[in-house]
Amino acid sequence: MAAALPIHTTVRINAYEVVRRAVEAGAAYGWHRAHKHTDQPTPEAAAEAIADAVMGELCEVLCFDAVEPAEREG
């Protein structure tokens, strides 16, 4: 049986590692997708597939809140 955690335990997320893993997974998936229908995709097609897949993976672990232009300026 696992020991109970103290009541005041703090858990921190290693954001760098979460993002690194998402980027790595997205790049690998995008590379695979770029080669799905052709053995030699154009550099542009490969870059687009990788970028789309990386953003997809990042959207799985991060929340991007919409900010109105007036809010960005301060």
C-alpha positions in Angstrom: 0.0 0.0 0.0 1.3 3.4 -0.9 2.1 5.9 1.8 -0.2 8.9 2.1 1.2 12.2 1.0 1.4 15.0 3.6 -1.5 17.4 3.4 0.7 20.4 2.3 2.5 18.7 -0.6 3.5 20.9 -3.5 3.6 19.6 -7.0 5.4 21.5 -9.7 5.3 20.8 -13.4 8.5 20.8 -15.4 7.0 23.0 -18.2 10.2 22.7 -20.2 10.0 18.9 -20.3 6.3 19.0 -21.2 6.9 21.3 -24.1 10.1 19.4 -25.2 8.2 16.1 -25.3 5.3 17.7 -27.2 7.6 19.3 -29.8 9.6 16.0 -30.2 6.4 14.0 -30.6 4.9 16.5 -33.0 8.1 16.7 -35.1 8.2 12.9 -35.4 4.5 12.7 -36.3 4.8 15.5 -38.8 7.8 13.9 -40.5 5.8 10.7 -40.8 2.7 12.5 -42.1 4.8 14.4 -44.7 6.0 11.0 -46.1 2.5 9.3 -46.0 1.7 9.8 -49.7 5.2 10.4 -51.1 8.7 9.2 -50.5 10.2 12.6 -51.1 8.0 15.5 -50.0 9.0 19.0 -50.9 10.9 20.8 -48.1 7.9 23.1 -47.8 5.4 20.2 -47.5 7.6 18.6 -44.8 8.0 21.8 -42.9 4.2 22.5 -43.0 3.3 18.9 -41.8 5.9 19.2 -39.0 4.7 22.6 -37.9 1.0 21.5 -37.9 1.8 18.4 -35.9 4.0 20.3 -33.4 1.2 22.9 -32.9 -1.3 20.0 -32.5 0.8 18.4 -29.8 1.3 21.7 -28.0 -2.4 22.4 -28.0 -2.9 19.1 -26.2 -0.8 20.2 -23.2 -1.1 24.1 -23.3 -4.1 26.4 -23.3 -3.9 29.4 -25.5 -6.3 32.1 -24.3 -7.5 34.7 -26.8 -6.3 38.1 -25.7 -7.9 41.3 -27.1 -5.5 43.8 -28.6 -6.2 46.4 -25.9 -5.2 43.8 -23.2 -1.9 43.1 -24.8 -0.8 46.7 -24.8 -1.1 47.0 -21.1 
